[in-house]
Amino acid sequence: MRPHPRSRTPLIPLVVGLLAVSLLPAGTASATTGDTDTARHGGPGGRPAYLNPKLPVDRRVDDLLGRMTLAEKVGQMTQAERAAVTDNPTVIAEWNLGSLLSGGGSVPTPNTPEAWVEMINGFQRQAMSTRLGIPIIYGVDAVHGHANVHGATVFPHNIGLGATRDPDLVRQIGKATAEEVKATGIPWNFAPCLCVARDERWGRTYESFGEDPKLVGQMASYVAGSQSAGVLATVKHYAGDGDTVYDQAAADNNANLPPANQAYVIDQGVTVTSRAEFNRTNLAPYWDAMRRYDVRSVMPSYSSVDWTEDGIGNPVKMHAHKELLTDVLKGAKRFQGFVISDWEGIHKIPDPAEPANGGLTPYKVRTGVNAGIDLFMVPNSAKQFIDLLTAEVGAGRVSRARIDDAVRRILRAKFELGLFEKPYASADNVDKVGSREHRALARRAVAESQVLLKNSNRALPLRRDAKLYVAGRNADDIGNQAGGWTIQWQGASGDIIPGTTILEGIREVAPRAEVTYSADASAPTDGADVGVVVVGETPYAEGFGDVGGPECTWCSTPQHEEKSLSLQPGDKAVVDKVCGEIDTCVVLVVSGRPQVLTDQLGQMDALVASWLPGSEGAGVADVLFGRRPFTGKLSMSWPRSEAQVPINIGDRDYRPLFPYGYGLRTR
């Protein structure tokens, strides 16, 4: 690996620019000056203002924008996936790309921090070879730690962090994640998710901090932590993605379809609401974040909004919603950052002339741009997007003023991040990835996220010299306890990341305990003082986690199970056996949402909502054995039955099994 020497970095744009200018055809003009030499070098006796770090950012932006051609501007609005350019990285320069990303599971080989730095610097060299030397900005979904990278610290998913009720802890996690992200050469994270999860059947429930907008807004402290470490945070998914209506007809239809033809049933759906209620429930966390922190990047939701004021039946995709993106966000709320689309977000805008076309069309492109999106995540169709947008500007259907506004916002972020001064990443800090300090922070977060729902006869904390019978498929499966967005998009069951499983944590925290482990409880239970049963869900992400949604056929075998709000039959059988044979029975639920287990609650002496703890399962053991107290409080109401769902605090007939905010304490 050869990261570019820092001492030479500032000279690269100028040197390469001279070569590029010498090769341009005679008479080639810049956007406004008509003189490429002046555009790059500022005329006789000086360099251009945009390369002067002593000048105010807005002046640098104005100077650079005035030198850019339409092709260069449209390129800045385009983000491609790394896999789409890896085989031919010269297209980064050819298309003037402004950004690249890694989707879930899109990684270099080998998947090491050093390889990430080398890969991104290679891409950056292409960008710096262009006429104006505008650096790319690279983004990644580090939604619970930098979990695309093998060896990174994997923090609890947001639903567990919401249970901590600790915004300062979340700020620290945002900072630690950013340090690991930046150590691999990446200055931009597509996190945090400020969605408000109002229906447990949603496959992205665990990405939400909870069902209460106030709690979600408090946890926007993640933004401050991330940006204090020099990584641009992105609040998402603006807005309403956790409040969409469950499509029962689609769920019923899925039961009769092969997996390839099954549809999402709540993810990417429609939020049916009034503007006032939408503001109270779905927009409030974004306004909290913008009031308290310097939010510079916003990602719209895949979902749609259908205002009740004008009647039901005319939903508008958020990626096409000019009212919410431009009039409200950029206008009324004076948002000065940029809007980045979600993965192929504009592809999903319905084109009235081509309703069956799932790709890009001129209509989709101009609608997204005119709605207020500035940077477009078009992972595998960057060139098509560039050509379509260029044609739309030429036809007058997208104004040059709108293009300039978008590019201005993108460039401002790049200048503020210092990318023009230090476009190349250093491998000097790769030891921060998975560092001891970050893992200690994650372990603390795991302990604080555990919610004690039942504790009869002081079953917890456990004695450290107890005879324990540990059972359940999630006791010793680090992939299951990490959940989705871990190493790959959907996550995977099994030994996929370094870390500590809950079983390993039990043995670490209580080395004097006599531990028998049987995943399926087939081993004899004779002689055990306490049974510890760890059950719950297997990993999923987005619509593949919808209850009644499609099956992930390419995922690991355990993930093929039908998603449900009730425990799987195998889990129920393990609970029945262990709790039926051992006097004291403790059940831990490792899941991305509440699980209905009312009919088995009477068998349990203690019940713990463990959520998705990530790589540091010893944090669970810390509270089981009393090294730390149970302090967590439910971030979501725990339903009594599946028929109650959706159920949220404030409902007229609110009778959950355990209410929002519930949590027993030890000590």
C-alpha positions in Angstrom: 0.0 0.0 0.0 1.3 3.5 -0.8 -0.8 6.3 0.6 0.2 9.5 -1.1 2.7 11.5 1.0 1.0 14.3 2.8 3.7 16.8 2.0 3.0 16.4 -1.7 -0.8 16.2 -1.6 -1.6 19.9 -2.1 0.5 20.0 -5.3 -1.2 17.2 -7.1 -4.2 19.1 -8.4 -2.0 21.8 -9.8 0.6 19.5 -11.5 -2.0 17.1 -12.9 -4.1 20.1 -13.9 -1.3 21.5 -16.0 -1.0 18.2 -17.9 -4.8 18.0 -18.4 -4.9 21.6 -19.8 -2.1 20.9 -22.2 -4.1 18.1 -23.7 -7.4 20.0 -24.1 -8.5 20.9 -27.7 -7.8 24.5 -28.7 -10.6 26.8 -27.7 -12.0 24.6 -24.9 -13.8 26.9 -22.5 -14.7 26.7 -18.9 -18.2 27.4 -17.6 -17.9 31.2 -17.4 -14.4 32.4 -18.2 -13.7 30.6 -21.5 -10.1 30.1 -20.3 -9.1 26.7 -18.8 -5.7 28.0 -17.7 -7.3 30.8 -15.8 -9.9 28.5 -14.4 -7.3 26.2 -12.9 -4.5 28.5 -12.0 -6.1 31.9 -11.5 -4.3 33.8 -14.2 -0.8 35.4 -14.2 0.9 35.5 -10.8 -1.4 33.4 -8.6 -3.4 30.3 -7.9 -7.2 30.3 -7.9 -9.1 31.4 -4.9 -10.8 28.0 -4.4 -7.4 26.5 -3.5 -6.6 29.1 -0.9 -7.5 27.7 2.5 -7.2 31.1 4.2 -10.2 32.4 2.3 -13.8 32.0 3.6 -15.5 28.8 2.4 -18.3 30.6 0.6 -15.8 32.6 -1.4 -13.9 29.5 -2.3 -17.2 27.8 -3.4 -18.2 30.9 -5.5 -14.8 30.9 -7.2 -14.8 27.2 -8.0 -18.4 27.1 -9.1 -17.7 30.0 -11.6 -14.9 27.9 -13.2 -17.0 24.7 -13.7 -18.6 23.5 -16.9 -22.0 21.9 -16.9 -20.4 18.5 -17.3 -18.3 19.1 -14.2 -21.3 20.3 -12.2 -23.5 17.3 -13.2 -20.6 15.0 -12.3 -20.5 16.5 -8.8 -24.1 15.6 -8.3 -23.5 11.9 -9.1 -22.5 9.1 -6.7 -21.5 5.7 -8.0 -20.9 2.4 -6.1 -17.3 1.4 -5.7 -17.9 -2.0 -7.5 -19.1 -0.1 -10.6 -15.8 1.7 -11.0 -13.3 -0.8 -9.6 -12.5 -2.5 -12.8 -12.1 0.8 -14.7 -11.4 3.6 -12.2 -10.6 6.1 -15.0 -14.3 6.7 -15.4 -14.2 8.7 -12.1 -12.2 11.3 -14.0 -14.0 10.8 -17.3 -17.4 11.4 -15.7 -16.2 14.0 -13.2 -17.8 11.9 -10.4 -18.3 13.8 -7.2 -18.8 10.9 -4.9 -18.5 7.1 -4.4 -19.9 4.8 -1.8 -19.7 1.3 -0.4 -23.1 -0.4 -0.1 -23.6 -3.1 2.6 -21.1 -5.9 1.9 -19.2 -3.9 -0.8 -15.6 -4.2 0.4 -12.0 -4.4 -0.8 -10.1 -7.6 -0.8 -8.8 -8.2 1.8 -11.3 -6.6 4.0 -8.8 -4.8 6.2 -8.6 -1.2 7.3 -5.3 -0.8 5.3 -7.0 -2.1 2.2 -9.8 0.4 2.6 -7.4 3.3 2.8 -5.5 2.1 -0.3 -8.7 1.6 -2.3 -10.1 5.0 -1.5 -6.8 6.8 -2.2 -6.7 5.0 -5.6 -10.2 6.4 -6.4 -9.2 9.8 -5.1 -6.2 10.0 -7.5 -8.6 9.7 -10.4 -10.7 12.6 -9.1 -7.5 14.7 -8.5 -6.4 14.2 -12.1 -9.3 16.2 -13.5 -9.1 19.7 -14.8 -10.1 21.4 -11.5 -8.9 18.6 -9.1 -12.2 18.4 -7.1 -11.9 15.6 -4.6 -14.5 12.9 -4.3 -16.4 12.4 -1.0 -16.7 8.7 -0.1 -19.7 7.5 2.0 -20.6 4.3 3.9 -23.5 2.9 6.0 -21.8 2.6 9.4 -25.1 2.4 11.2 -24.0 0.5 14.3 -20.3 0.9 14.1 -18.2 0.6 11.0 -19.6 -2.9 10.5 -18.7 -3.3 6.9 -15.1 -3.7 8.0 -14.0 -7.0 9.5 -12.6 -6.3 13.0 -14.5 -3.1 13.6 -16.3 -2.4 16.8 -20.0 -3.4 16.3 -22.2 -1.4 18.7 -25.8 -2.2 19.6 -28.4 -1.3 17.0 -30.3 1.9 17.7 -33.3 0.3 19.3 -31.0 -0.9 22.1 -29.3 2.5 22.3 -32.7 4.1 22.8 -33.3 1.9 25.8 -30.2 3.4 27.5 -31.9 6.8 27.6 -28.3 8.2 27.5 -27.7 10.9 24.7 -24.2 11.4 25.9 -23.4 7.7 25.5 -24.8 7.9 22.0 -22.7 11.0 21.3 -19.6 9.0 22.3 -20.7 6.1 20.1 -21.1 8.5 17.2 -17.5 9.8 17.8 -16.0 6.3 18.2 -17.7 5.1 15.0 -16.5 8.2 13.2 -12.9 7.6 14.4 -13.0 4.0 12.9 -14.7 5.3 9.7 -12.1 8.0 9.2 -9.3 5.6 10.0 -10.2 3.7 6.9 -10.2 6.8 4.7 -13.9 7.7 4.7 -15.2 11.2 5.6 -18.9 10.5 5.4 -21.3 8.2 7.2 -25.0 7.6 6.3 -26.1 7.7 9.9 -27.9 8.3 12.2 -31.4 7.1 11.4 -33.9 9.4 13.1 -36.9 7.4 12.0 -39.7 6.9 14.5 -40.8 3.2 14.6 -44.5 3.1 15.0 -45.1 -0.5 13.8 -43.1 -3.5 15.1 -43.8 -5.3 11.9 -41.4 -3.0 10.0 -38.2 -4.6 8.9 -36.1 -1.6 9.9 -37.5 -1.3 13.5 -34.1 -1.8 15.0 -32.7 1.1 13.1 -34.9 3.4 15.1 -34.1 4.7 18.6 -37.8 4.1 19.5 -41.4 4.9 19.1 -41.4 8.3 20.8 -40.3 11.3 18.6 -38.9 13.1 21.7 -36.6 10.2 22.5 -35.4 9.9 18.9 -34.6 13.6 18.8 -32.5 13.3 22.0 -30.4 10.6 20.4 -29.5 12.9 17.5 -26.5 13.6 19.7 -24.9 11.0 17.5 -24.5 13.8 14.9 -22.3 15.9 17.3 -20.1 12.9 18.1 -19.6 12.0 14.5 -18.8 15.5 13.3 -16.5 16.2 16.3 -14.3 13.4 14.8 -14.3 15.0 11.4 -16.9 12.7 9.7 -20.0 14.1 8.1 -23.1 12.6 9.6 -26.4 12.1 7.6 -29.8 12.2 9.3 -32.2 9.8 7.6 -34.6 8.8 6.4 -36.5 12.1 5.9 -39.3 11.4 6.8 -42.1 9.1 7.8 -40.4 5.7 7.0 -41.3 4.2 10.3 -44.9 5.3 10.2 -46.1 3.6 7.0 -49.3 1.6 6.7 -49.1 -2.2 6.8 -50.2 -3.7 3.5 -52.2 -6.8 4.7 -53.3 -7.6 1.1 -49.6 -7.8 0.0 -48.7 -10.0 3.0 -51.6 -12.4 2.2 -50.5 -12.5 -1.4 -46.8 -13.2 -0.5 -47.9 -16.4 1.1 -48.8 -17.8 -2.4 -45.9 -16.4 -4.3 -42.3 -17.7 -4.8 -39.7 -15.7 -2.9 -38.5 -13.8 -6.0 -42.0 -12.4 -6.6 -42.8 -11.4 -3.0 -43.1 -7.8 -2.0 -42.3 -5.6 0.9 -45.4 -5.1 3.0 -44.5 -2.1 5.2 -41.0 -0.9 4.3 -41.0 1.7 1.6 -44.8 2.1 2.0 -47.1 5.1 2.5 -47.5 7.3 5.5 -51.1 8.4 5.6 -51.4 11.5 7.8 -52.2 15.1 8.2 -49.4 17.7 7.9 -49.8 18.6 11.6 -49.5 15.0 12.8 -46.6 14.3 10.4 -44.8 17.3 11.9 -45.4 16.1 15.5 -44.5 12.5 14.9 -42.1 12.2 12.0 -40.5 15.5 11.4 -39.9 16.5 15.1 -36.6 14.5 15.5 -35.1 16.2 12.4 -36.0 19.7 13.7 -34.5 18.7 17.1 -31.3 17.6 15.4 -31.1 20.8 13.3 -31.7 23.1 16.3 -29.0 21.4 18.4 -26.4 20.3 15.9 -24.8 21.3 12.6 -26.6 18.9 10.4 -25.0 19.1 6.9 -26.5 16.0 5.1 -30.0 14.7 4.9 -31.2 11.5 3.2 -34.8 11.2 2.1 -36.9 8.1 2.7 -38.0 5.5 0.2 -41.5 5.9 1.6 -44.3 8.1 0.4 -46.6 10.6 2.1 -50.3 10.8 1.5 -51.8 14.0 3.1 -55.3 13.5 4.5 -56.2 17.1 3.9 -56.7 16.5 0.2 -58.1 13.0 0.4 -56.5 9.6 0.4 -55.1 8.0 -2.7 -52.5 10.4 -4.1 -49.2 9.6 -2.3 -46.0 11.3 -3.3 -42.6 9.7 -2.9 -40.3 11.5 -0.6 -37.7 11.5 -3.3 -40.1 13.6 -5.4 -41.6 15.7 -2.5 -40.7 19.3 -3.4 -42.9 20.6 -0.5 -41.0 18.7 2.1 -37.5 18.8 0.6 -37.4 22.3 -0.8 -40.2 24.3 0.7 -39.9 23.0 4.3 -36.4 21.6 4.7 -34.4 24.1 2.7 -36.9 27.0 2.9 -38.8 27.2 6.2 -36.0 25.4 8.1 -33.2 27.0 6.2 -31.2 23.9 5.9 -27.8 24.8 4.3 -26.4 21.3 3.8 -27.1 19.0 0.9 -29.7 16.2 0.3 -28.3 12.8 -0.8 -30.7 10.3 -2.3 -31.0 6.8 -1.0 -29.8 3.8 -3.0 -31.5 4.2 -6.4 -34.1 6.3 -4.7 -35.1 8.2 -7.8 -35.5 4.9 -9.7 -38.5 4.3 -7.5 -40.3 7.5 -8.5 -43.3 6.4 -10.7 -43.1 7.7 -14.2 -46.7 8.3 -15.6 -45.5 7.6 -19.1 -43.6 4.5 -18.2 -45.2 3.0 -15.1 -43.5 -0.4 -15.5 -40.0 1.1 -15.9 -37.9 0.4 -12.8 -34.9 2.2 -14.1 -34.0 5.8 -14.8 -36.1 8.0 -17.1 -35.9 11.7 -17.9 -39.0 12.2 -15.8 -37.5 10.6 -12.7 -34.3 12.5 -13.0 -35.8 16.0 -13.4 -38.4 15.2 -10.8 -35.8 14.3 -8.2 -33.6 17.3 -9.0 -36.4 19.8 -9.0 -37.8 18.3 -5.8 -34.6 19.3 -4.1 -32.2 16.3 -4.1 -28.6 17.5 -4.6 -26.5 14.4 -4.8 -27.8 11.2 -6.4 -26.9 7.7 -5.3 -27.1 6.0 -8.6 -24.8 3.1 -7.8 -24.8 1.2 -11.1 -26.3 3.8 -13.5 -24.1 6.9 -13.0 -23.4 7.5 -16.7 -27.0 7.2 -17.6 -27.9 9.6 -14.9 -25.3 12.1 -16.1 -26.5 11.9 -19.7 -30.2 12.3 -18.7 -29.6 15.2 -16.4 -27.5 17.0 -18.9 -30.2 16.6 -21.5 -32.9 17.9 -19.1 -30.8 21.0 -18.4 -30.3 21.5 -22.2 -34.1 21.2 -22.7 -34.8 23.8 -20.0 -36.7 21.3 -17.8 -34.0 21.7 -15.0 -32.7 25.2 -14.5 -29.0 26.0 -14.3 -29.8 27.8 -11.1 -31.0 24.5 -9.5 -27.8 22.8 -10.7 -25.7 25.6 -9.2 -27.6 25.4 -5.9 -27.0 21.7 -5.6 -23.3 21.9 -6.5 -22.8 24.8 -4.2 -24.1 22.7 -1.3 -21.9 19.7 -2.2 -18.8 21.8 -2.6 -19.4 23.6 0.7 -19.3 20.3 2.5 -16.1 19.2 0.8 -14.4 22.5 1.7 -15.6 22.3 5.3 -14.3 18.7 5.6 -10.9 19.9 4.4 -10.9 17.5 1.4 -9.2 20.1 -0.8 -6.3 20.4 1.6 -6.0 16.7 2.4 -7.7 14.7 -0.3 -5.8 11.5 0.5 -6.3 9.4 3.5 -3.5 8.2 5.9 -3.2 4.7 7.3 -1.7 6.1 10.5 -4.8 5.5 12.6 -5.9 2.1 11.4 -5.3 0.8 15.0 -8.4 2.7 16.0 -10.5 0.2 14.2 -11.8 -2.3 16.8 -9.6 -0.6 19.5 -9.7 -1.7 23.1 -11.3 1.7 24.1 -14.1 1.4 21.5 -14.9 -2.2 22.5 -15.0 -1.1 26.2 -17.5 1.6 25.2 -19.6 -0.9 23.2 -19.6 -3.3 26.2 -20.9 -0.5 28.4 -23.5 0.4 25.8 -24.7 -3.3 25.7 -25.0 -3.4 29.5 -27.0 -0.1 29.6 -29.3 -1.3 26.8 -30.5 -4.4 28.6 -34.1 -4.1 29.8 -35.2 -6.3 32.7 -38.9 -7.0 32.1 -39.5 -9.6 34.8 -37.5 -10.7 37.9 -39.4 -13.0 40.2 -37.9 -14.0 43.5 -34.7 -12.1 42.6 -33.6 -14.5 40.0 -31.2 -11.9 38.8 -28.4 -11.1 39.4 -26.9 -14.6 39.1 -24.3 -16.0 41.5 -20.9 -16.2 39.9 -20.4 -19.7 41.1 -23.8 -21.0 40.0 -24.4 -24.2 38.0 -25.8 -22.8 34.8 -27.5 -24.5 31.9 -27.3 -22.2 28.9 -29.5 -23.0 25.9 -30.9 -21.3 22.8 -29.6 -20.6 19.3 -28.7 -17.0 20.1 -26.5 -17.8 23.1 -23.4 -18.5 21.0 -24.0 -16.9 17.6 -22.3 -13.6 17.1 -23.9 -13.0 13.7 -27.4 -13.3 15.2 -26.6 -11.0 18.1 -25.1 -8.4 15.7 -28.1 -8.4 13.3 -28.4 -6.8 9.9 -25.9 -4.3 8.4 -23.0 -6.4 9.6 -20.3 -7.3 7.1 -23.1 -7.5 4.5 -26.4 -5.8 3.9 -28.6 -8.5 5.5 -26.1 -9.6 8.1 -25.6 -13.4 8.5 -25.9 -16.0 11.1 -22.6 -17.6 12.4 -19.1 -16.6 13.2 -18.9 -13.6 10.9 -17.0 -11.0 13.1 -14.5 -10.9 15.9 -16.1 -10.3 19.3 -17.7 -12.1 22.3 -20.9 -14.0 22.2 -23.3 -14.0 25.2 -22.1 -17.5 26.2 -18.5 -16.5 25.9 -19.3 -13.4 28.0 -20.9 -15.6 30.7 -17.8 -17.7 30.9 -15.6 -14.6 31.0 -17.5 -12.7 33.7 -18.2 -15.8 35.8 -15.2 -18.1 35.4 -16.1 -20.0 38.6 -19.6 -20.9 37.3 -20.2 -24.4 36.1 -21.6 -23.9 32.6 -23.3 -26.5 30.4 -24.3 -25.3 27.0 -26.8 -27.0 24.6 -28.2 -24.9 21.8 -31.3 -27.0 21.3 -31.5 -28.0 25.0 -31.0 -31.7 24.1 -28.3 -32.2 26.8 -29.6 -33.3 30.2 -30.4 -30.5 32.6 -29.7 -32.5 35.8 -28.0 -30.6 38.5 -28.4 -27.0 37.1 -29.3 -24.2 39.5 -30.4 -21.8 36.8 -31.4 -22.1 33.2 -30.4 -19.3 30.9 -32.2 -19.4 27.6 -31.1 -17.1 24.8 -33.6 -17.0 21.9 -34.9 -14.4 19.3 -34.4 -13.5 15.7 -31.9 -14.1 12.9 -30.5 -11.2 11.0 -32.4 -9.2 8.4 -32.4 -5.7 6.8 -35.0 -3.4 5.3 -38.0 -5.1 3.7 -36.7 -8.6 4.1 -37.4 -8.1 7.8 -41.0 -7.1 7.2 -43.4 -9.5 9.0 -45.2 -11.1 6.1 -42.5 -9.8 3.7 -40.2 -11.6 1.3 -37.7 -14.3 2.1 -34.0 -13.6 1.7 -33.1 -16.6 -0.4 -29.4 -15.8 -0.8 -28.9 -15.3 3.0 -27.6 -18.0 5.4 -30.0 -20.8 6.0 -31.2 -19.7 9.5 -32.3 -16.4 7.9 -34.8 -18.1 5.6 -37.3 -18.4 8.4 -40.6 -16.5 8.1 -40.3 -13.2 10.0 -42.6 -13.0 12.9 -43.5 -11.1 16.1 -43.7 -14.4 17.9 -40.9 -16.6 18.9 -40.0 -19.3 16.3 -41.3 -22.8 17.2 -37.8 -24.1 18.0 -37.2 -21.2 20.4 -40.5 -21.9 22.1 -39.6 -25.5 22.5 -36.3 -24.7 24.2 -38.0 -22.2 26.6 -40.6 -24.9 27.5 -38.0 -27.6 28.2 -35.5 -25.5 30.2 -38.1 -23.5 32.1 -40.1 -26.7 32.8 -37.1 -28.7 34.1 -35.0 -26.1 36.0 -36.3 -24.3 39.1 -34.9 -20.9 38.1 -35.3 -19.9 34.5 -33.9 -16.7 32.9 -34.9 -15.9 29.3 -33.0 -13.4 27.1 -34.6 -12.2 23.8 -32.0 -11.2 21.2 -34.1 -9.4 18.5 -34.5 -6.2 16.5 -38.0 -5.7 17.9 -40.3 -6.9 20.7 -41.4 -10.6 20.5 -44.8 -11.8 21.7 -44.3 -14.4 24.4 -47.2 -13.7 26.7 -48.2 -17.4 26.8 -44.8 -18.5 28.1 -44.2 -15.6 30.5 -45.5 -17.5 33.5 -42.8 -20.1 33.1 -40.0 -17.5 33.3 -38.5 -16.2 36.5 -36.7 -13.5 34.7 -37.1 -11.9 31.2 -34.6 -9.6 29.5 -34.9 -7.7 26.3 -31.3 -7.9 25.0 -32.0 -6.3 21.5 -29.1 -6.7 19.1 -26.0 -6.1 21.2 -23.4 -6.4 18.5 -19.8 -7.6 19.0 -19.5 -7.3 22.8 -21.7 -9.9 24.3 -19.9 -9.7 27.6 -21.9 -6.6 28.3 -25.0 -8.8 28.6 -23.1 -11.0 31.1 -22.1 -7.9 33.1 -25.7 -7.2 34.1 -26.7 -10.9 34.4 -24.1 -11.3 37.2 -24.5 -7.9 38.8 -21.2 -6.3 37.6 -23.4 -3.6 36.3 -27.0 -2.8 37.3 -30.0 -3.2 35.0 -31.0 0.4 34.1 -32.5 0.1 30.6 -36.1 1.2 29.8 -38.2 0.0 26.8 -37.8 2.2 23.7 -40.9 0.5 22.3 -44.1 -0.8 23.8 -44.0 -4.6 24.3 -47.2 -6.0 22.8 -49.4 -8.5 24.6 -50.5 -10.1 21.4 -49.8 -9.8 17.6 -53.4 -8.5 17.3 -52.4 -5.4 19.3 -49.8 -4.3 16.8 -49.2 -1.5 16.0 -49.2 -0.2 19.6 -47.6 3.0 20.8 -47.6 5.1 23.9 -50.5 7.5 23.8 -52.9 5.2 22.0 -56.5 5.4 23.1 -56.7 1.7 24.2 -53.2 1.2 25.5 -52.8 -2.1 27.2 -49.4 -3.6 26.3 -47.7 -6.4 28.1 -45.0 -4.0 29.2 -45.5 -0.2 28.5 -43.0 2.1 26.8 -40.4 3.2 29.3 -40.8 0.1 31.5 -37.7 -1.5 33.0 -36.9 -3.0 36.3 -33.7 -2.0 38.1 -31.2 -4.1 40.1 -29.4 -2.2 42.9 
